[in-house]
């Protein structure tokens, strides 16, 4: 969380700026994503619905071609996930018995809850009859907390990735904690991570120099030996580093020394300490998206060489808890919709969006809007939650190659995935600011497809922290969500689907395959 993964992006969205369309290829995933940066010419136009007909007067024309051959890896069932500080576990575990968190989780389908963050190493410690509370900790984790977490996992259908502390070297205490977690969670315990962002330990004064992957590996092996003496069948994840630059060094070392079941790392496109401060323009810029593609290539290159799946088990908009006015706005939902689908196309096995249920002003998918609601587990869906709802429809799909071209600037990302029944899902995110020209897309899907439905993600503005809807509806108070029916339709004529989109919006198109008539 402390790490600044990507330096400040150049501000996108300056008026009347023209740039050449940039194409980048995620070759290993077989997915091409092309984005064009820039803001359309000034126009005082009302917000345009995604259901409007194509070729609207004044719209920027964009051509999209989709290649169905050689699809990428299937998006696994538990791709979507949430990540919380380990110090939040005792509170969140109580939500299995009260509140709306179970309903919220169920609305996404099966997923993965990760508990980690800096607090796993610095602010919470395991305690039981044989393990006294250490002097350094501000809170403790006990067997009762894990039993309550087991209830939450069972009721929601989600599994748990648990981080045990490494900064205070206590392998026996960690082994006792994992033993109780296994008892309480059973098959819902997906795995154990040892330490959070170990690459930053020396930088934060948690380890003396020299501190490197070899020393880390020796400590982790001691932990794993202690854990295996008390528990069988535990799957381990590592190294959980702060960014892809570190992963190029720490990831291969973990593969050689530990051979984990899962490779993990973190990503924050903007840094809390950068100057000038992070902004919405930074978050939604073409430069940020380009650097994120490079970061994913780094992560996935190690994964493919080692044949060990990679999960981005901690990610969100701005490091250090987020930034009000950026992380809590609709802009974060646009960013997350694009980044999640980008990670799917790259071949990651999952992503966990970091959150803090006690801080509605930072990065968090859900939070309690008052101390009383937080205590009772009555949580509010924040803008970035809607990105999870939009992308849940992509679970089970396989990404296919998508190329985008335009003769005029438009900050639009398009990604396509093949559905199990032969249809198509297309995620389109227009990250231009309000006042920009709408975009008119010609989607060359092929004659085998017929009309598709349009699920639109929208809000009053990128700066809005409320008023977000998906499919015309907000998440209900009980945590459920259902789009308005029927959804708008977009026709396919001669193999081309036409769609006009507003700036600062996103859509998920579901395109059905034409069924051939049998001759009899």
SULDA-V448038 format. One record per backbone hydrogen bond with DSSP energy under -1.0 kcal/mol. CO is the residue of the C=O (numbers start at 1). NH is the residue of the N-H. If there is no record, write none. Layout:
co: [CO & CO]
nh: [NH & NH]
//
This chain:
co: [1 & 14 & 22 & 24 & 25 & 26 & 27 & 31 & 33 & 35 & 43 & 49 & 52 & 56 & 60 & 62 & 63 & 64 & 65 & 75 & 76 & 79 & 80 & 81 & 82 & 83 & 84 & 85 & 86 & 88 & 89 & 91 & 92 & 93 & 94 & 100 & 101 & 102 & 103 & 105 & 106 & 111 & 112 & 113 & 114 & 115 & 116 & 117 & 118 & 118 & 119 & 119 & 125 & 128 & 131 & 139 & 141 & 142 & 143 & 144 & 145 & 146 & 147 & 148 & 149 & 150 & 151 & 152 & 153 & 159 & 160 & 160 & 161 & 162 & 164 & 170 & 171 & 172 & 173 & 174 & 175 & 176 & 177 & 178 & 179 & 180 & 181 & 182 & 185 & 186 & 188 & 188 & 191 & 192 & 193 & 197 & 198 & 200 & 201 & 202 & 212 & 213 & 214 & 215 & 216 & 217 & 218 & 219 & 220 & 221 & 222 & 223 & 224 & 225 & 227 & 235 & 236 & 236 & 238 & 240 & 241 & 243 & 244 & 246 & 246 & 247 & 249 & 250 & 251 & 252 & 253 & 254 & 254 & 262 & 263 & 264 & 267 & 270 & 271 & 279 & 280 & 282 & 285 & 286 & 287 & 288 & 289 & 290 & 291 & 292 & 293 & 294 & 295 & 296 & 297 & 298 & 299 & 300 & 301 & 302 & 303 & 303 & 309 & 310 & 311 & 311 & 312 & 314 & 315 & 317 & 321 & 323 & 323 & 326 & 329 & 330 & 331 & 332 & 333 & 334 & 335 & 336 & 337 & 338 & 339 & 340 & 341 & 342 & 343 & 350 & 351 & 352 & 353 & 356 & 357 & 365 & 367 & 370 & 371 & 372 & 373 & 373 & 377 & 377 & 380 & 382 & 383 & 384 & 385 & 386 & 387 & 388 & 391 & 392 & 394 & 397 & 398 & 399 & 401 & 403 & 405 & 410 & 411 & 413 & 415 & 416 & 417 & 418 & 419 & 423 & 424 & 425 & 426 & 427 & 428 & 429 & 430 & 433 & 438 & 439 & 440 & 441 & 442 & 443 & 443 & 444 & 446 & 448 & 451 & 452 & 453 & 455 & 456 & 457 & 458 & 461 & 462 & 464 & 469 & 470 & 471 & 473 & 476 & 480 & 488 & 490 & 493 & 495 & 495 & 496 & 497 & 499 & 501 & 505 & 506 & 507 & 508 & 509 & 510 & 511 & 512]
nh: [320 & 17 & 35 & 33 & 27 & 31 & 30 & 26 & 24 & 22 & 45 & 52 & 500 & 59 & 440 & 442 & 405 & 444 & 403 & 396 & 79 & 351 & 112 & 353 & 114 & 355 & 116 & 88 & 89 & 92 & 93 & 94 & 95 & 96 & 97 & 104 & 105 & 106 & 107 & 108 & 109 & 159 & 82 & 161 & 84 & 163 & 86 & 120 & 121 & 122 & 123 & 124 & 141 & 131 & 128 & 125 & 127 & 146 & 147 & 148 & 149 & 150 & 151 & 152 & 153 & 154 & 155 & 156 & 157 & 113 & 190 & 191 & 115 & 193 & 195 & 174 & 175 & 176 & 177 & 178 & 179 & 180 & 181 & 182 & 183 & 184 & 185 & 186 & 188 & 189 & 160 & 190 & 162 & 237 & 164 & 200 & 201 & 204 & 206 & 205 & 216 & 217 & 218 & 219 & 220 & 221 & 222 & 223 & 224 & 225 & 226 & 227 & 228 & 229 & 231 & 192 & 261 & 262 & 264 & 197 & 266 & 247 & 248 & 249 & 250 & 251 & 253 & 254 & 255 & 256 & 257 & 258 & 259 & 238 & 311 & 240 & 316 & 319 & 274 & 283 & 284 & 285 & 289 & 290 & 291 & 292 & 293 & 294 & 295 & 296 & 297 & 298 & 299 & 300 & 301 & 302 & 303 & 304 & 305 & 306 & 307 & 308 & 263 & 349 & 265 & 313 & 352 & 267 & 354 & 270 & 363 & 326 & 327 & 329 & 332 & 334 & 335 & 336 & 337 & 338 & 339 & 340 & 341 & 342 & 343 & 344 & 345 & 346 & 348 & 312 & 81 & 315 & 83 & 359 & 368 & 382 & 380 & 374 & 375 & 376 & 377 & 378 & 100 & 379 & 367 & 385 & 386 & 388 & 389 & 390 & 391 & 392 & 394 & 395 & 397 & 75 & 418 & 72 & 67 & 65 & 63 & 412 & 431 & 429 & 427 & 400 & 425 & 398 & 422 & 419 & 511 & 417 & 509 & 415 & 507 & 413 & 505 & 436 & 60 & 501 & 62 & 499 & 64 & 445 & 497 & 66 & 449 & 514 & 512 & 490 & 510 & 508 & 471 & 506 & 469 & 464 & 331 & 330 & 458 & 473 & 484 & 470 & 479 & 476 & 454 & 452 & 496 & 445 & 446 & 493 & 443 & 441 & 439 & 430 & 457 & 428 & 455 & 426 & 453 & 424 & 450]
//
